[in-house]
Amino acid sequence: MTPFLTLSRLIDKISTGVGKLTMWLILATTLISAGNALVRKIFNVSSNGLLEIQWYLFAAVFMLGAGYGFLRNSHVRIDFISTKLTDRTRNQIDVIGIVFILFPFCIIMFNLGWPFFLQAFNSGEMSQNAGGLIRWPAYVLIPAGFALLMLQAVSELIKRIAFLTGQGPDVLSSEENKSDEQKHLEELEAQTARLLAGDK
């Protein structure tokens, strides 16, 4: 299991690096959007290229950041149900979900997105808007994003199996990996328990 855990740590480093990059893309998107709005209002000048780069970057944040979101356990969970389950059950459900839902979905999306990107790249497809951008950088985000998500899914699967076989920690119960919603729910439950104890 040790070589697999080493692979998992390597994948986590890649996802963390890409995640940090997407944070800078959010800043770039914000600055371009604000600059474009100011130029349009002050000088009555606009650029379709600048408008399109905003949604290119916005798409990059979501597509490339999905793997990092999975690493940080910030994706949507039904917390009021998952917090009632045992640690083993939560991990078993994750293993089933990763193998039978996430892997096939990522493979399908990659296989659909890659030819779409290649066609745009080979044809030099351009935006239909005057001064618009080439399209393939936006299209390549689809296969790239799902490839990164699937790579992180491999890491998460290794970690779940390591826990279930007693060879690793439960990353789902790790405080730093809990989602904000899960932390908030636990805080509310603790407050409720204190109030109920006070009533007694």
KOLPA-747387 format. One line per field, with one value per residue: residue in three letters; residue number from 1; x, y, z of N, C-alpha, C in turn. Coordinates in pm, whole numbers, padded with zeros to 5 digits, always signed. Layout:
residues N
rest <- (ala,...)
nr <- (NUM,...)
npx <- (X,...)
npy <- (Y,...)
npz <- (Z,...)
capx <- (X,...)
capy <- (Y,...)
capz <- (Z,...)
cpx <- (X,...)
cpy <- (Y,...)
cpz <- (Z,...)
//
This chain:
residues 200
rest <- (met,thr,pro,phe,leu,thr,leu,ser,arg,leu,ile,asp,lys,ile,ser,thr,gly,val,gly,lys,leu,thr,met,trp,leu,ile,leu,ala,thr,thr,leu,ile,ser,ala,gly,asn,ala,leu,val,arg,lys,ile,phe,asn,val,ser,ser,asn,gly,leu,leu,glu,ile,gln,trp,tyr,leu,phe,ala,ala,val,phe,met,leu,gly,ala,gly,tyr,gly,phe,leu,arg,asn,ser,his,val,arg,ile,asp,phe,ile,ser,thr,lys,leu,thr,asp,arg,thr,arg,asn,gln,ile,asp,val,ile,gly,ile,val,phe,ile,leu,phe,pro,phe,cys,ile,ile,met,phe,asn,leu,gly,trp,pro,phe,phe,leu,gln,ala,phe,asn,ser,gly,glu,met,ser,gln,asn,ala,gly,gly,leu,ile,arg,trp,pro,ala,tyr,val,leu,ile,pro,ala,gly,phe,ala,leu,leu,met,leu,gln,ala,val,ser,glu,leu,ile,lys,arg,ile,ala,phe,leu,thr,gly,gln,gly,pro,asp,val,leu,ser,ser,glu,glu,asn,lys,ser,asp,glu,gln,lys,his,leu,glu,glu,leu,glu,ala,gln,thr,ala,arg,leu,leu,ala,gly,asp,lys)
nr <- (1,2,3,4,5,6,7,8,9,10,11,12,13,14,15,16,17,18,19,20,21,22,23,24,25,26,27,28,29,30,31,32,33,34,35,36,37,38,39,40,41,42,43,44,45,46,47,48,49,50,51,52,53,54,55,56,57,58,59,60,61,62,63,64,65,66,67,68,69,70,71,72,73,74,75,76,77,78,79,80,81,82,83,84,85,86,87,88,89,90,91,92,93,94,95,96,97,98,99,100,101,102,103,104,105,106,107,108,109,110,111,112,113,114,115,116,117,118,119,120,121,122,123,124,125,126,127,128,129,130,131,132,133,134,135,136,137,138,139,140,141,142,143,144,145,146,147,148,149,150,151,152,153,154,155,156,157,158,159,160,161,162,163,164,165,166,167,168,169,170,171,172,173,174,175,176,177,178,179,180,181,182,183,184,185,186,187,188,189,190,191,192,193,194,195,196,197,198,199,200)
npx <- (+00083,+00211,+00352,+00131,+00018,+00223,+00202,-00051,+00003,+00167,-00013,-00188,-00023,+00001,-00268,-00301,-00120,-00240,-00481,-00401,-00317,-00564,-00677,-00534,-00626,-00885,-00841,-00724,-00942,-01121,-00984,-00958,-01227,-01313,-01144,-01225,-01490,-01451,-01308,-01500,-01704,-01575,-01428,-01593,-01531,-01496,-01402,-01436,-01263,-01154,-01386,-01444,-01218,-01264,-01472,-01339,-01138,-01298,-01428,-01202,-01135,-01339,-01333,-01062,-01024,-01173,-01062,-00901,-01097,-01214,-01003,-00988,-01224,-01447,-01662,-02012,-02194,-02438,-02470,-02622,-02697,-02457,-02306,-02426,-02350,-02126,-01764,-01645,-01860,-01907,-01667,-01682,-01905,-01799,-01597,-01751,-01895,-01684,-01568,-01785,-01938,-01800,-01550,-01645,-01799,-01605,-01442,-01621,-01678,-01422,-01370,-01569,-01502,-01236,-01220,-01375,-01219,-00991,-01092,-01157,-00902,-00753,-00895,-00869,-01069,-01252,-01390,-01718,-01766,-01665,-01324,-01295,-01177,-00961,-01102,-01013,-00857,-01051,-01206,-01027,-01024,-01224,-01156,-00914,-00988,-01154,-00973,-00791,-00964,-01026,-00775,-00734,-00938,-00836,-00635,-00797,-00941,-00738,-00673,-00914,-00932,-00699,-00764,-00983,-00858,-00703,-00460,-00416,-00508,-00840,-00940,-01173,-01276,-01090,-01008,-00915,-00991,-01262,-01567,-01684,-01955,-01996,-01842,-01984,-02232,-02159,-02085,-02332,-02470,-02325,-02380,-02656,-02661,-02541,-02732,-02953,-02849,-02825,-03091,-03169)
npy <- (-00121,+00114,+00226,+00313,+00504,+00689,+00766,+00882,+01105,+01249,+01308,+01467,+01688,+01787,+01856,+02049,+02245,+02316,+02405,+02633,+02788,+02835,+03004,+03239,+03286,+03365,+03616,+03742,+03735,+03900,+04147,+04199,+04212,+04432,+04632,+04634,+04720,+04977,+05108,+05095,+05255,+05501,+05572,+05490,+05263,+04931,+04582,+04285,+04075,+04107,+04074,+03808,+03674,+03691,+03503,+03277,+03252,+03230,+02989,+02827,+02835,+02682,+02438,+02349,+02361,+02164,+01916,+02000,+02093,+01849,+01728,+01898,+01838,+01995,+01974,+01924,+01770,+01563,+01666,+01639,+01380,+01233,+01288,+01134,+00881,+00600,+00615,+00418,+00346,+00588,+00605,+00370,+00425,+00637,+00502,+00335,+00533,+00672,+00471,+00366,+00580,+00837,+00782,+00659,+00879,+01085,+00968,+00950,+01225,+01321,+01177,+01282,+01552,+01576,+01524,+01740,+01959,+01905,+01933,+02207,+02311,+02219,+02335,+02598,+02746,+03041,+03300,+03422,+03682,+04017,+04086,+03884,+03586,+03298,+02969,+02720,+02725,+02751,+02523,+02315,+02308,+02139,+01851,+01863,+01949,+01736,+01528,+01601,+01594,+01321,+01218,+01313,+01172,+00915,+00939,+00993,+00757,+00575,+00670,+00622,+00342,+00277,+00362,+00191,-00053,-00031,+00101,+00367,+00712,+00842,+01048,+01181,+01245,+01414,+01722,+01943,+01879,+01882,+02001,+02344,+02357,+02120,+02166,+02383,+02264,+02079,+02257,+02380,+02157,+02107,+02341,+02313,+02083,+02181,+02371,+02207,+02056,+02256,+02317,+02099)
npz <- (+00000,+00051,-00181,-00327,-00157,-00165,-00432,-00414,-00249,-00423,-00632,-00485,-00439,-00699,-00751,-00554,-00641,-00888,-00788,-00642,-00855,-00981,-00796,-00839,-01091,-01040,-00927,-01150,-01328,-01193,-01191,-01469,-01539,-01383,-01487,-01754,-01727,-01621,-01830,-02028,-01919,-01869,-02105,-02303,-02453,-02563,-02556,-02726,-02704,-02446,-02297,-02356,-02259,-01991,-01942,-02027,-01833,-01607,-01662,-01654,-01384,-01262,-01405,-01389,-01118,-00999,-00916,-00705,-00535,-00469,-00334,-00109,+00007,-00042,-00202,-00274,-00020,+00140,+00425,+00662,+00654,+00608,+00836,+01024,+00972,+01017,+01029,+00867,+00699,+00559,+00414,+00265,+00106,-00041,-00185,-00351,-00491,-00621,-00785,-00937,-01027,-01044,-01182,-01434,-01528,-01558,-01754,-01971,-02015,-02075,-02311,-02475,-02475,-02573,-02866,-02947,-02867,-03028,-03288,-03294,-03251,-03474,-03682,-03629,-03509,-03451,-03242,-03315,-03270,-03335,-03306,-03129,-02951,-03016,-03007,-02907,-02661,-02463,-02507,-02449,-02180,-02095,-02139,-01994,-01737,-01649,-01662,-01462,-01243,-01239,-01188,-00927,-00812,-00818,-00625,-00399,-00384,-00322,-00065,+00072,+00059,+00194,+00452,+00507,+00512,+00730,+00705,+00686,+00770,+00844,+00613,+00573,+00822,+00914,+01057,+00909,+00655,+00650,+00514,+00491,+00545,+00687,+00916,+01019,+01068,+01267,+01465,+01519,+01615,+01848,+01993,+02025,+02182,+02413,+02492,+02543,+02752,+02940,+02989,+03134)
capx <- (+00000,+00298,+00372,+00006,+00006,+00320,+00137,-00160,+00062,+00213,-00132,-00237,+00063,-00038,-00398,-00281,-00059,-00342,-00578,-00344,-00322,-00701,-00702,-00480,-00714,-00999,-00794,-00710,-01077,-01178,-00915,-00995,-01367,-01321,-01079,-01310,-01605,-01406,-01276,-01625,-01778,-01500,-01387,-01692,-01459,-01509,-01330,-01493,-01156,-01146,-01507,-01435,-01114,-01325,-01541,-01238,-01075,-01403,-01443,-01081,-01142,-01428,-01290,-00932,-01027,-01259,-00979,-00860,-01216,-01229,-00896,-01021,-01354,-01537,-01774,-02141,-02232,-02560,-02403,-02708,-02699,-02323,-02255,-02489,-02294,-01996,-01650,-01629,-01969,-01880,-01558,-01732,-01991,-01709,-01533,-01852,-01921,-01567,-01547,-01899,-02000,-01706,-01460,-01712,-01838,-01485,-01399,-01716,-01659,-01293,-01385,-01652,-01437,-01110,-01241,-01429,-01101,-00905,-01156,-01140,-00758,-00710,-00963,-00841,-01199,-01248,-01518,-01792,-01769,-01553,-01218,-01303,-01059,-00966,-01189,-00961,-00816,-01168,-01250,-00932,-01053,-01316,-01081,-00812,-01054,-01200,-00853,-00741,-01060,-01010,-00647,-00756,-01024,-00746,-00575,-00898,-00973,-00628,-00685,-01030,-00897,-00598,-00835,-01066,-00770,-00627,-00325,-00411,-00608,-00969,-00930,-01305,-01301,-00983,-01066,-00878,-01055,-01406,-01623,-01734,-02090,-01987,-01795,-02095,-02331,-02108,-02091,-02473,-02505,-02263,-02457,-02785,-02636,-02517,-02860,-03034,-02788,-02857,-03233,-03183)
capy <- (+00000,+00232,+00294,+00380,+00624,+00784,+00819,+00969,+01233,+01319,+01361,+01576,+01804,+01840,+01920,+02170,+02344,+02364,+02481,+02766,+02861,+02881,+03119,+03356,+03313,+03441,+03754,+03794,+03756,+04017,+04268,+04222,+04253,+04569,+04721,+04643,+04803,+05116,+05161,+05111,+05367,+05628,+05605,+05435,+05168,+04795,+04483,+04151,+03987,+04116,+04013,+03662,+03621,+03679,+03375,+03172,+03237,+03183,+02846,+02759,+02822,+02572,+02311,+02306,+02358,+02057,+01820,+02061,+02091,+01712,+01711,+01974,+01792,+02111,+01947,+01915,+01645,+01576,+01656,+01594,+01234,+01176,+01299,+01030,+00752,+00568,+00648,+00312,+00355,+00704,+00571,+00268,+00495,+00711,+00406,+00297,+00650,+00701,+00365,+00339,+00702,+00942,+00736,+00654,+01014,+01155,+00906,+00992,+01368,+01336,+01124,+01375,+01683,+01575,+01549,+01876,+02045,+01881,+01991,+02352,+02340,+02194,+02426,+02737,+02809,+03172,+03354,+03492,+03823,+04095,+04100,+03774,+03501,+03161,+02892,+02596,+02730,+02727,+02385,+02221,+02302,+02027,+01728,+01887,+01953,+01603,+01446,+01637,+01543,+01177,+01195,+01331,+01062,+00802,+00966,+00979,+00614,+00514,+00708,+00553,+00200,+00270,+00369,+00072,-00168,+00000,+00144,+00512,+00785,+00874,+01187,+01243,+01298,+01508,+01856,+02036,+01840,+01894,+02115,+02452,+02321,+02017,+02231,+02465,+02171,+02026,+02367,+02393,+02041,+02127,+02446,+02254,+01991,+02264,+02430,+02099,+02022,+02368,+02305,+01993)
capz <- (+00000,+00061,-00310,-00366,-00075,-00221,-00553,-00368,-00204,-00543,-00697,-00400,-00464,-00831,-00735,-00474,-00729,-00983,-00708,-00615,-00983,-01005,-00709,-00910,-01206,-00988,-00917,-01287,-01381,-01125,-01239,-01609,-01540,-01331,-01584,-01873,-01692,-01607,-01963,-02101,-01862,-01878,-02242,-02395,-02539,-02514,-02634,-02717,-02658,-02300,-02242,-02370,-02171,-01859,-01925,-02040,-01702,-01517,-01690,-01608,-01238,-01226,-01465,-01338,-00973,-00947,-00846,-00578,-00451,-00419,-00235,+00012,+00055,-00045,-00290,-00204,+00045,+00219,+00554,+00771,+00647,+00619,+00973,+01106,+00933,+01076,+00942,+00766,+00602,+00473,+00323,+00173,+00009,-00130,-00276,-00451,-00575,-00706,-00884,-01026,-01078,-01082,-01288,-01565,-01572,-01605,-01880,-02074,-02044,-02143,-02447,-02550,-02483,-02647,-03009,-02958,-02861,-03145,-03405,-03286,-03264,-03612,-03775,-03591,-03485,-03384,-03197,-03419,-03235,-03386,-03205,-03033,-02934,-03067,-02918,-02850,-02520,-02378,-02524,-02388,-02037,-02066,-02110,-01891,-01607,-01609,-01640,-01329,-01145,-01231,-01121,-00784,-00768,-00792,-00494,-00294,-00374,-00247,+00076,+00131,+00074,+00301,+00581,+00526,+00540,+00850,+00671,+00672,+00850,+00780,+00569,+00579,+00955,+00947,+01078,+00802,+00531,+00657,+00440,+00577,+00586,+00789,+01039,+01071,+01122,+01393,+01562,+01558,+01697,+01979,+02061,+02062,+02294,+02532,+02533,+02601,+02881,+03030,+03026,+03234)
cpx <- (+00086,+00323,+00247,-00016,+00105,+00264,+00026,-00106,+00110,+00095,-00188,-00155,+00028,-00170,-00387,-00220,-00158,-00446,-00529,-00343,-00461,-00736,-00650,-00566,-00839,-00961,-00782,-00846,-01139,-01116,-00952,-01139,-01382,-01260,-01163,-01431,-01566,-01378,-01404,-01703,-01708,-01475,-01486,-01627,-01475,-01436,-01396,-01390,-01146,-01270,-01498,-01329,-01167,-01393,-01448,-01176,-01174,-01424,-01322,-01083,-01224,-01379,-01161,-00932,-01109,-01180,-00935,-00978,-01239,-01125,-00932,-01158,-01456,-01652,-01900,-02160,-02364,-02518,-02493,-02727,-02559,-02267,-02316,-02431,-02163,-01886,-01633,-01737,-01949,-01772,-01601,-01821,-01905,-01642,-01629,-01879,-01808,-01557,-01662,-01967,-01896,-01612,-01530,-01750,-01719,-01438,-01491,-01692,-01527,-01306,-01474,-01580,-01313,-01131,-01293,-01314,-01016,-00961,-01137,-00993,-00713,-00773,-00930,-00969,-01185,-01388,-01586,-01804,-01646,-01450,-01219,-01179,-01074,-01037,-01120,-00911,-00933,-01211,-01157,-00955,-01142,-01237,-00976,-00874,-01097,-01083,-00797,-00834,-01045,-00880,-00663,-00846,-00941,-00683,-00675,-00937,-00865,-00641,-00803,-00997,-00794,-00666,-00912,-00984,-00680,-00485,-00313,-00519,-00738,-00966,-01066,-01335,-01192,-01041,-01036,-00944,-01206,-01452,-01671,-01873,-02088,-01940,-01907,-02202,-02286,-02112,-02234,-02516,-02448,-02339,-02591,-02769,-02613,-02646,-02949,-02981,-02819,-03000,-03254,-03132)
cpy <- (+00126,+00301,+00370,+00508,+00732,+00848,+00916,+01105,+01315,+01383,+01479,+01703,+01870,+01916,+02049,+02280,+02403,+02447,+02621,+02851,+02916,+02999,+03247,+03390,+03391,+03588,+03817,+03824,+03882,+04146,+04301,+04272,+04398,+04668,+04742,+04733,+04950,+05180,+05186,+05233,+05501,+05669,+05557,+05343,+05030,+04700,+04347,+04051,+03988,+04056,+03861,+03602,+03606,+03543,+03257,+03143,+03183,+03033,+02768,+02737,+02699,+02438,+02261,+02292,+02245,+01953,+01872,+02066,+01954,+01684,+01777,+01935,+01907,+02093,+01923,+01774,+01669,+01556,+01604,+01443,+01178,+01185,+01194,+00891,+00727,+00605,+00545,+00322,+00472,+00671,+00465,+00331,+00572,+00619,+00367,+00413,+00681,+00600,+00357,+00464,+00802,+00900,+00729,+00792,+01090,+01100,+00949,+01137,+01394,+01292,+01213,+01508,+01686,+01597,+01691,+01978,+02029,+01944,+02142,+02391,+02328,+02292,+02573,+02815,+02937,+03209,+03426,+03640,+03895,+04115,+03991,+03686,+03368,+03075,+02775,+02609,+02709,+02580,+02285,+02210,+02184,+01898,+01747,+01883,+01815,+01507,+01473,+01586,+01392,+01140,+01208,+01221,+00937,+00818,+00943,+00832,+00542,+00544,+00638,+00405,+00183,+00275,+00241,-00052,-00143,+00047,+00294,+00579,+00804,+01020,+01257,+01302,+01395,+01649,+01949,+02004,+01847,+02016,+02220,+02420,+02218,+02076,+02313,+02376,+02115,+02131,+02386,+02278,+02055,+02233,+02392,+02162,+02069,+02325,+02326,+02058,+02130,+02362,+02200,+02043)
cpz <- (+00000,-00073,-00356,-00285,-00120,-00347,-00516,-00324,-00322,-00617,-00618,-00421,-00598,-00818,-00655,-00558,-00828,-00909,-00677,-00741,-01008,-00915,-00774,-01031,-01163,-00978,-01056,-01349,-01323,-01177,-01383,-01618,-01493,-01430,-01708,-01846,-01682,-01743,-02042,-02050,-01885,-02024,-02348,-02499,-02478,-02607,-02616,-02667,-02506,-02233,-02247,-02280,-02029,-01843,-01951,-01902,-01599,-01536,-01640,-01458,-01200,-01280,-01402,-01185,-00913,-00867,-00710,-00481,-00390,-00311,-00102,+00071,+00058,-00143,-00207,-00148,+00118,+00364,+00665,+00769,+00675,+00760,+01065,+01077,+01006,+00977,+00832,+00658,+00506,+00370,+00221,+00065,-00090,-00231,-00388,-00546,-00670,-00819,-00986,-01082,-01129,-01194,-01424,-01618,-01627,-01739,-01995,-02113,-02114,-02289,-02534,-02573,-02570,-02797,-03037,-02959,-02987,-03272,-03408,-03306,-03408,-03711,-03746,-03564,-03404,-03336,-03312,-03391,-03290,-03275,-03101,-03038,-03005,-02961,-02846,-02706,-02423,-02387,-02455,-02237,-02001,-02042,-02000,-01752,-01559,-01590,-01501,-01218,-01128,-01162,-00970,-00729,-00740,-00654,-00381,-00275,-00295,-00098,+00144,+00156,+00186,+00438,+00608,+00557,+00661,+00825,+00651,+00755,+00772,+00740,+00572,+00716,+01000,+00952,+00962,+00670,+00535,+00579,+00540,+00630,+00699,+00922,+01103,+01134,+01257,+01503,+01612,+01648,+01838,+02059,+02109,+02184,+02422,+02585,+02601,+02739,+02985,+03077,+03135,+03368)
//
